[in-house]
Amino acid sequence: MTRCPGQDTRNLTVSYHPCPKCKKPVEFFSDEMRIRCQHCKTMVYKAQAPTCIQWCQSAKDCLGPDLYKRLMGEEREEPEESEAGK
């Protein structure tokens, strides 16, 4: 079984988000969606939870270029014809 290259902890990045209650900065790693504030113990959530597609440098290789483009919104699918017009 192969392991996703995005799970390699050597590639994580750090960002800081203010706690909604005490306003102190809370440290998030790129693979975390929520964490408890160390100061007031409030659960802090990122505004948008990242997927590995957004932050992993190997996502394109893991998914393949076609699926990667579709999931990133780079390709727009053609609208289907409605049955009413037939």
MMTF fields as JSON, N, C-alpha, C and O atoms, coordinates in Angstrom:
{
  "mmtfVersion": "1.0.0",
  "mmtfProducer": "UNKNOWN",
  "numBonds": 343,
  "numAtoms": 344,
  "numGroups": 86,
  "numChains": 1,
  "numModels": 1,
  "chainsPerModel": [1],
  "groupsPerChain": [86],
  "chainIdList": ["A"],
  "bondAtomList": [4, 2, 8, 6, 12, 10, 16, 14, 20, 18, 24, 22, 28, 26, 32, 30, 36, 34, 40, 38, 44, 42, 48, 46, 52, 50, 56, 54, 60, 58, 64, 62, 68, 66, 72, 70, 76, 74, 80, 78, 84, 82, 88, 86, 92, 90, 96, 94, 100, 98, 104, 102, 108, 106, 112, 110, 116, 114, 120, 118, 124, 122, 128, 126, 132, 130, 136, 134, 140, 138, 144, 142, 148, 146, 152, 150, 156, 154, 160, 158, 164, 162, 168, 166, 172, 170, 176, 174, 180, 178, 184, 182, 188, 186, 192, 190, 196, 194, 200, 198, 204, 202, 208, 206, 212, 210, 216, 214, 220, 218, 224, 222, 228, 226, 232, 230, 236, 234, 240, 238, 244, 242, 248, 246, 252, 250, 256, 254, 260, 258, 264, 262, 268, 266, 272, 270, 276, 274, 280, 278, 284, 282, 288, 286, 292, 290, 296, 294, 300, 298, 304, 302, 308, 306, 312, 310, 316, 314, 320, 318, 324, 322, 328, 326, 332, 330, 336, 334, 340, 338],
  "bondOrderList": [1, 1, 1, 1, 1, 1, 1, 1, 1, 1, 1, 1, 1, 1, 1, 1, 1, 1, 1, 1, 1, 1, 1, 1, 1, 1, 1, 1, 1, 1, 1, 1, 1, 1, 1, 1, 1, 1, 1, 1, 1, 1, 1, 1, 1, 1, 1, 1, 1, 1, 1, 1, 1, 1, 1, 1, 1, 1, 1, 1, 1, 1, 1, 1, 1, 1, 1, 1, 1, 1, 1, 1, 1, 1, 1, 1, 1, 1, 1, 1, 1, 1, 1, 1, 1],
  "groupList": [{"groupName": "MET", "atomNameList": ["N", "CA", "C", "O"], "elementList": ["N", "C", "C", "O"], "formalChargeList": [0, 0, 0, 0], "bondAtomList": [1, 0, 2, 1, 3, 2], "bondOrderList": [1, 1, 2], "singleLetterCode": "M", "chemCompType": "L-PEPTIDE LINKING"}, {"groupName": "THR", "atomNameList": ["N", "CA", "C", "O"], "elementList": ["N", "C", "C", "O"], "formalChargeList": [0, 0, 0, 0], "bondAtomList": [1, 0, 2, 1, 3, 2], "bondOrderList": [1, 1, 2], "singleLetterCode": "T", "chemCompType": "L-PEPTIDE LINKING"}, {"groupName": "ARG", "atomNameList": ["N", "CA", "C", "O"], "elementList": ["N", "C", "C", "O"], "formalChargeList": [0, 0, 0, 0], "bondAtomList": [1, 0, 2, 1, 3, 2], "bondOrderList": [1, 1, 2], "singleLetterCode": "R", "chemCompType": "L-PEPTIDE LINKING"}, {"groupName": "CYS", "atomNameList": ["N", "CA", "C", "O"], "elementList": ["N", "C", "C", "O"], "formalChargeList": [0, 0, 0, 0], "bondAtomList": [1, 0, 2, 1, 3, 2], "bondOrderList": [1, 1, 2], "singleLetterCode": "C", "chemCompType": "L-PEPTIDE LINKING"}, {"groupName": "PRO", "atomNameList": ["N", "CA", "C", "O"], "elementList": ["N", "C", "C", "O"], "formalChargeList": [0, 0, 0, 0], "bondAtomList": [1, 0, 2, 1, 3, 2], "bondOrderList": [1, 1, 2], "singleLetterCode": "P", "chemCompType": "L-PEPTIDE LINKING"}, {"groupName": "GLY", "atomNameList": ["N", "CA", "C", "O"], "elementList": ["N", "C", "C", "O"], "formalChargeList": [0, 0, 0, 0], "bondAtomList": [1, 0, 2, 1, 3, 2], "bondOrderList": [1, 1, 2], "singleLetterCode": "G", "chemCompType": "PEPTIDE LINKING"}, {"groupName": "GLN", "atomNameList": ["N", "CA", "C", "O"], "elementList": ["N", "C", "C", "O"], "formalChargeList": [0, 0, 0, 0], "bondAtomList": [1, 0, 2, 1, 3, 2], "bondOrderList": [1, 1, 2], "singleLetterCode": "Q", "chemCompType": "L-PEPTIDE LINKING"}, {"groupName": "ASP", "atomNameList": ["N", "CA", "C", "O"], "elementList": ["N", "C", "C", "O"], "formalChargeList": [0, 0, 0, 0], "bondAtomList": [1, 0, 2, 1, 3, 2], "bondOrderList": [1, 1, 2], "singleLetterCode": "D", "chemCompType": "L-PEPTIDE LINKING"}, {"groupName": "ASN", "atomNameList": ["N", "CA", "C", "O"], "elementList": ["N", "C", "C", "O"], "formalChargeList": [0, 0, 0, 0], "bondAtomList": [1, 0, 2, 1, 3, 2], "bondOrderList": [1, 1, 2], "singleLetterCode": "N", "chemCompType": "L-PEPTIDE LINKING"}, {"groupName": "LEU", "atomNameList": ["N", "CA", "C", "O"], "elementList": ["N", "C", "C", "O"], "formalChargeList": [0, 0, 0, 0], "bondAtomList": [1, 0, 2, 1, 3, 2], "bondOrderList": [1, 1, 2], "singleLetterCode": "L", "chemCompType": "L-PEPTIDE LINKING"}, {"groupName": "VAL", "atomNameList": ["N", "CA", "C", "O"], "elementList": ["N", "C", "C", "O"], "formalChargeList": [0, 0, 0, 0], "bondAtomList": [1, 0, 2, 1, 3, 2], "bondOrderList": [1, 1, 2], "singleLetterCode": "V", "chemCompType": "L-PEPTIDE LINKING"}, {"groupName": "SER", "atomNameList": ["N", "CA", "C", "O"], "elementList": ["N", "C", "C", "O"], "formalChargeList": [0, 0, 0, 0], "bondAtomList": [1, 0, 2, 1, 3, 2], "bondOrderList": [1, 1, 2], "singleLetterCode": "S", "chemCompType": "L-PEPTIDE LINKING"}, {"groupName": "TYR", "atomNameList": ["N", "CA", "C", "O"], "elementList": ["N", "C", "C", "O"], "formalChargeList": [0, 0, 0, 0], "bondAtomList": [1, 0, 2, 1, 3, 2], "bondOrderList": [1, 1, 2], "singleLetterCode": "Y", "chemCompType": "L-PEPTIDE LINKING"}, {"groupName": "HIS", "atomNameList": ["N", "CA", "C", "O"], "elementList": ["N", "C", "C", "O"], "formalChargeList": [0, 0, 0, 0], "bondAtomList": [1, 0, 2, 1, 3, 2], "bondOrderList": [1, 1, 2], "singleLetterCode": "H", "chemCompType": "L-PEPTIDE LINKING"}, {"groupName": "LYS", "atomNameList": ["N", "CA", "C", "O"], "elementList": ["N", "C", "C", "O"], "formalChargeList": [0, 0, 0, 0], "bondAtomList": [1, 0, 2, 1, 3, 2], "bondOrderList": [1, 1, 2], "singleLetterCode": "K", "chemCompType": "L-PEPTIDE LINKING"}, {"groupName": "GLU", "atomNameList": ["N", "CA", "C", "O"], "elementList": ["N", "C", "C", "O"], "formalChargeList": [0, 0, 0, 0], "bondAtomList": [1, 0, 2, 1, 3, 2], "bondOrderList": [1, 1, 2], "singleLetterCode": "E", "chemCompType": "L-PEPTIDE LINKING"}, {"groupName": "PHE", "atomNameList": ["N", "CA", "C", "O"], "elementList": ["N", "C", "C", "O"], "formalChargeList": [0, 0, 0, 0], "bondAtomList": [1, 0, 2, 1, 3, 2], "bondOrderList": [1, 1, 2], "singleLetterCode": "F", "chemCompType": "L-PEPTIDE LINKING"}, {"groupName": "ILE", "atomNameList": ["N", "CA", "C", "O"], "elementList": ["N", "C", "C", "O"], "formalChargeList": [0, 0, 0, 0], "bondAtomList": [1, 0, 2, 1, 3, 2], "bondOrderList": [1, 1, 2], "singleLetterCode": "I", "chemCompType": "L-PEPTIDE LINKING"}, {"groupName": "ALA", "atomNameList": ["N", "CA", "C", "O"], "elementList": ["N", "C", "C", "O"], "formalChargeList": [0, 0, 0, 0], "bondAtomList": [1, 0, 2, 1, 3, 2], "bondOrderList": [1, 1, 2], "singleLetterCode": "A", "chemCompType": "L-PEPTIDE LINKING"}, {"groupName": "TRP", "atomNameList": ["N", "CA", "C", "O"], "elementList": ["N", "C", "C", "O"], "formalChargeList": [0, 0, 0, 0], "bondAtomList": [1, 0, 2, 1, 3, 2], "bondOrderList": [1, 1, 2], "singleLetterCode": "W", "chemCompType": "L-PEPTIDE LINKING"}],
  "groupTypeList": [0, 1, 2, 3, 4, 5, 6, 7, 1, 2, 8, 9, 1, 10, 11, 12, 13, 4, 3, 4, 14, 3, 14, 14, 4, 10, 15, 16, 16, 11, 7, 15, 0, 2, 17, 2, 3, 6, 13, 3, 14, 1, 0, 10, 12, 14, 18, 6, 18, 4, 1, 3, 17, 6, 19, 3, 6, 11, 18, 14, 7, 3, 9, 5, 4, 7, 9, 12, 14, 2, 9, 0, 5, 15, 15, 2, 15, 15, 4, 15, 15, 11, 15, 18, 5, 14],
  "groupIdList": [1, 2, 3, 4, 5, 6, 7, 8, 9, 10, 11, 12, 13, 14, 15, 16, 17, 18, 19, 20, 21, 22, 23, 24, 25, 26, 27, 28, 29, 30, 31, 32, 33, 34, 35, 36, 37, 38, 39, 40, 41, 42, 43, 44, 45, 46, 47, 48, 49, 50, 51, 52, 53, 54, 55, 56, 57, 58, 59, 60, 61, 62, 63, 64, 65, 66, 67, 68, 69, 70, 71, 72, 73, 74, 75, 76, 77, 78, 79, 80, 81, 82, 83, 84, 85, 86],
  "secStructList": [7, 7, 7, 7, 4, 4, 4, 7, 4, 4, 4, 7, 7, 3, 3, 3, 3, 3, 7, 6, 6, 6, 7, 7, 3, 3, 3, 3, 3, 6, 6, 7, 1, 3, 3, 3, 7, 6, 6, 6, 7, 7, 3, 3, 3, 7, 1, 1, 7, 7, 7, 2, 2, 2, 2, 7, 6, 6, 2, 2, 2, 2, 2, 7, 2, 2, 2, 2, 2, 2, 2, 6, 6, 7, 1, 7, 7, 7, 7, 7, 7, 7, 4, 4, 4, 7],
  "xCoordList": [0.85, 0.0, 0.888, 1.78, 0.644, 1.433, 0.758, -0.462, 1.55, 1.038, 0.978, 1.858, -0.056, -0.213, 0.966, 1.277, 1.637, 2.767, 2.352, 3.184, 1.083, 0.609, 0.568, 0.449, 0.664, 0.67, 2.058, 2.222, 3.033, 4.393, 4.418, 4.249, 4.625, 4.549, 5.665, 5.641, 6.623, 7.681, 7.184, 7.866, 6.012, 5.486, 4.373, 3.75, 4.099, 3.012, 3.385, 4.555, 2.369, 2.563, 1.755, 0.854, 2.082, 1.429, 0.727, 1.249, -0.464, -1.162, -1.788, -1.96, -2.12, -2.7, -4.068, -4.246, -5.034, -6.404, -6.824, -6.517, -7.522, -7.921, -9.048, -9.965, -8.965, -10.027, -11.253, -11.12, -12.44, -13.627, -14.026, -14.735, -13.584, -13.966, -12.947, -13.299, -11.682, -10.67, -9.795, -9.013, -9.914, -9.194, -7.691, -6.978, -7.198, -5.773, -5.51, -6.394, -4.302, -4.006, -3.912, -3.34, -4.487, -4.451, -3.675, -3.953, -2.708, -1.847, -2.506, -2.902, -2.618, -3.147, -2.067, -1.328, -1.979, -1.169, -2.072, -3.294, -1.484, -2.258, -3.204, -4.15, -2.986, -3.881, -4.946, -5.683, -5.046, -6.02, -7.212, -7.059, -8.408, -9.62, -10.139, -10.79, -9.852, -10.297, -9.28, -8.551, -9.253, -8.339, -8.885, -9.575, -8.577, -9.048, -8.051, -6.84, -8.584, -7.758, -7.066, -7.714, -5.779, -5.021, -5.342, -5.128, -5.848, -6.102, -7.475, -7.582, -8.528, -9.89, -10.619, -11.756, -9.978, -10.52, -11.708, -12.409, -11.938, -12.988, -12.512, -11.342, -13.423, -13.066, -13.011, -13.966, -11.898, -11.689, -11.66, -10.97, -12.41, -12.492, -11.894, -12.005, -11.26, -10.811, -12.042, -13.066, -11.941, -13.079, -13.487, -14.677, -12.532, -12.796, -11.827, -10.614, -12.351, -11.498, -10.769, -11.406, -9.454, -8.718, -8.814, -8.929, -8.767, -8.645, -7.213, -6.5, -6.802, -5.424, -5.17, -4.035, -6.225, -6.082, -5.577, -4.818, -5.994, -5.617, -4.209, -3.546, -3.734, -2.448, -1.332, -0.166, -1.667, -0.65, 0.035, -0.626, 1.343, 2.101, 2.011, 2.289, 1.625, 1.536, 0.117, -0.105, -0.838, -2.244, -2.451, -3.198, -1.809, -1.985, -1.479, -2.088, -0.372, 0.166, -0.72, -0.923, -1.246, -2.095, -3.41, -3.854, -4.024, -5.346, -5.323, -6.28, -4.243, -4.18, -4.613, -5.431, -4.091, -4.351, -5.81, -6.26, -6.564, -7.96, -8.836, -9.575, -8.753, -9.556, -9.113, -9.948, -7.816, -7.309, -7.912, -8.374, -7.904, -8.465, -9.953, -10.438, -10.675, -12.112, -12.41, -13.282, -11.706, -11.946, -11.517, -12.086, -10.538, -10.075, -10.91, -10.694, -11.87, -12.757, -12.131, -12.62, -11.052, -10.373, -11.097, -10.955, -11.873, -12.644, -14.112, -14.548, -14.857, -16.299, -16.951, -16.662, -17.834, -18.53, -19.615, -20.211, -19.864, -20.893, -22.26, -22.473, -23.187, -24.524, -25.23, -25.105, -25.987, -26.727, -27.962, -28.556, -28.348, -29.555, -30.757, -30.765, -31.767, -32.963, -33.846, -33.855, -34.578, -35.502, -36.69, -37.321, -37.011, -38.168, -38.015, -39.013, -36.797, -36.573, -36.601, -36.411, -36.834, -36.822, -38.2, -38.362],
  "yCoordList": [-1.188, 0.0, 1.241, 1.375, 2.121, 3.345, 4.431, 4.441, 5.319, 6.41, 7.69, 7.949, 8.483, 9.747, 10.65, 10.825, 11.233, 12.126, 13.348, 13.95, 13.72, 14.863, 14.613, 15.559, 13.362, 13.037, 13.138, 12.91, 13.465, 13.656, 14.93, 16.02, 14.816, 15.964, 16.98, 18.061, 16.662, 17.629, 18.741, 19.755, 18.577, 19.562, 20.424, 21.176, 20.346, 21.128, 22.606, 22.961, 23.452, 24.893, 25.348, 24.643, 26.527, 27.057, 28.361, 29.171, 28.555, 29.831, 30.144, 29.258, 31.402, 31.833, 32.447, 33.239, 32.067, 32.569, 33.056, 32.404, 34.189, 34.702, 33.87, 33.438, 33.66, 32.982, 33.895, 35.09, 33.368, 34.22, 34.757, 35.759, 34.108, 34.537, 35.495, 36.607, 35.065, 35.895, 36.692, 37.535, 36.438, 37.157, 36.887, 37.528, 35.96, 35.62, 34.731, 33.981, 34.802, 33.973, 32.495, 32.122, 31.67, 30.224, 29.66, 29.995, 28.809, 28.24, 27.009, 26.079, 27.02, 25.89, 25.361, 26.134, 24.056, 23.453, 23.237, 23.179, 23.119, 23.064, 21.874, 21.905, 20.846, 19.689, 19.713, 18.739, 20.787, 20.889, 21.745, 22.758, 21.33, 22.083, 22.821, 23.859, 22.289, 22.927, 22.627, 21.636, 23.499, 23.317, 24.121, 25.123, 23.683, 24.37, 25.47, 25.249, 26.658, 27.792, 27.446, 26.985, 27.661, 27.349, 28.315, 27.992, 29.483, 30.504, 30.362, 30.375, 30.225, 30.2, 28.883, 28.714, 27.953, 26.605, 26.569, 25.56, 27.655, 27.688, 26.925, 27.011, 26.174, 25.484, 26.513, 27.262, 26.548, 27.508, 26.725, 25.712, 27.201, 26.565, 27.492, 28.714, 26.896, 27.701, 28.136, 27.453, 29.274, 29.78, 28.764, 28.535, 28.167, 27.139, 26.002, 26.205, 24.838, 23.683, 23.318, 23.108, 23.243, 22.897, 21.413, 20.583, 21.101, 19.713, 19.512, 20.479, 18.292, 18.032, 18.585, 18.905, 18.693, 19.214, 20.653, 21.067, 21.412, 22.815, 23.04, 23.991, 22.186, 22.488, 21.504, 21.796, 20.346, 19.325, 19.524, 19.659, 19.539, 19.715, 18.491, 18.586, 17.345, 16.113, 15.781, 14.727, 16.651, 16.362, 16.062, 15.148, 16.81, 16.604, 15.224, 14.563, 14.791, 13.467, 12.362, 11.336, 12.565, 11.548, 11.365, 10.238, 12.466, 12.419, 12.241, 11.735, 12.652, 12.678, 14.049, 14.694, 14.515, 15.884, 16.189, 17.306, 15.235, 15.505, 15.716, 16.697, 14.799, 14.915, 16.137, 16.832, 16.398, 17.564, 18.856, 19.707, 18.994, 20.195, 20.334, 21.427, 19.217, 19.262, 19.661, 20.496, 19.083, 19.401, 20.814, 21.417, 21.331, 22.701, 23.728, 24.93, 23.268, 24.172, 24.789, 25.8, 24.193, 24.743, 24.37, 25.054, 23.291, 22.878, 23.004, 22.576, 23.573, 23.653, 22.594, 22.457, 21.851, 20.811, 21.448, 22.456, 20.855, 21.333, 21.07, 19.994, 22.025, 21.774, 20.7, 20.624, 19.857, 18.799, 19.38, 20.338, 18.785, 19.228, 18.752, 17.638, 19.603, 19.212, 18.328, 18.437, 17.463, 16.569, 17.338, 16.871, 18.523, 19.297, 19.811, 19.99, 20.048, 20.591, 19.562, 19.907, 18.296, 17.241, 16.918, 16.05],
  "zCoordList": [0.0, 0.0, 0.0, 0.837, -0.918, -0.976, -0.16, 0.005, 0.334, 1.163, 0.338, -0.483, 0.559, -0.145, 0.19, 1.368, -0.816, -0.523, 0.287, 0.964, 0.226, 0.992, 2.482, 3.261, 2.897, 4.312, 4.918, 6.116, 4.137, 4.639, 5.46, 4.913, 6.748, 7.647, 7.41, 7.998, 6.578, 6.274, 5.357, 5.206, 4.74, 3.786, 4.354, 3.604, 5.648, 6.235, 6.315, 6.451, 6.229, 6.395, 7.609, 8.064, 8.128, 9.324, 8.97, 8.204, 9.538, 9.415, 10.772, 11.61, 10.972, 12.239, 11.983, 11.058, 12.821, 12.716, 14.094, 15.092, 14.173, 15.485, 16.092, 15.394, 17.376, 18.104, 18.094, 18.359, 17.796, 17.762, 19.143, 19.231, 20.207, 21.548, 22.164, 22.558, 22.247, 22.927, 21.97, 22.409, 20.659, 19.595, 19.556, 18.785, 20.364, 20.331, 19.124, 18.709, 18.549, 17.373, 17.74, 18.765, 16.879, 17.043, 15.863, 14.711, 16.15, 15.113, 14.489, 15.191, 13.153, 12.395, 11.466, 10.857, 11.36, 10.314, 9.106, 9.247, 7.931, 6.693, 6.614, 5.828, 7.388, 7.347, 8.443, 8.592, 9.206, 10.289, 9.889, 9.207, 10.319, 10.018, 11.248, 11.125, 12.429, 13.67, 14.763, 14.71, 15.74, 16.872, 18.048, 17.859, 19.239, 20.441, 20.807, 20.826, 21.096, 21.505, 22.819, 23.758, 22.891, 24.105, 25.238, 26.406, 24.907, 25.927, 26.581, 27.807, 25.765, 26.321, 26.078, 26.519, 25.383, 25.128, 24.165, 24.086, 23.439, 22.418, 21.186, 20.814, 20.549, 19.315, 18.189, 17.98, 17.467, 16.378, 15.07, 14.957, 14.089, 12.774, 11.734, 11.833, 10.737, 9.601, 8.828, 8.842, 8.153, 7.372, 6.311, 6.099, 5.658, 4.665, 4.927, 4.968, 5.099, 5.334, 4.044, 3.012, 4.095, 2.884, 2.576, 3.477, 1.326, 0.916, 0.464, 0.197, 0.379, -0.046, -1.447, -1.8, -2.233, -3.591, -3.557, -4.434, -2.553, -2.474, -1.948, -2.364, -1.042, -0.418, -0.722, -0.457, -1.27, -1.494, -2.845, -3.875, -2.826, -4.066, -4.973, -6.168, -4.418, -5.196, -5.647, -6.243, -5.377, -5.69, -7.175, -7.525, -8.029, -9.471, -9.885, -10.726, -9.297, -9.608, -9.042, -9.691, -7.837, -7.208, -7.958, -8.178, -8.345, -8.96, -10.462, -11.048, -11.081, -12.532, -13.017, -12.362, -14.146, -14.59, -14.903, -14.648, -15.447, -15.808, -14.576, -14.496, -13.623, -12.404, -11.594, -11.015, -11.553, -10.829, -11.385, -10.626, -12.704, -13.338, -13.047, -12.757, -13.126, -12.884, -11.438, -11.197, -10.487, -9.081, -8.706, -7.796, -9.389, -9.13, -9.883, -9.729, -10.701, -11.416, -12.643, -13.148, -13.134, -14.312, -15.598, -16.612, -15.563, -16.735, -16.397, -15.328, -17.278, -17.074, -17.928, -19.117, -17.298, -18.049, -18.907, -18.525, -20.059, -20.963, -20.325, -19.765, -20.398, -19.841, -20.641, -21.864, -19.915, -20.586, -21.248, -20.751, -22.386, -23.073, -22.271, -21.748, -22.18, -21.435, -22.296, -23.523, -21.644, -22.345, -22.917, -23.865, -22.35, -22.784, -24.218, -24.916, -24.661, -25.992, -27.089, -28.255, -26.754, -27.77, -28.26, -29.118]
}
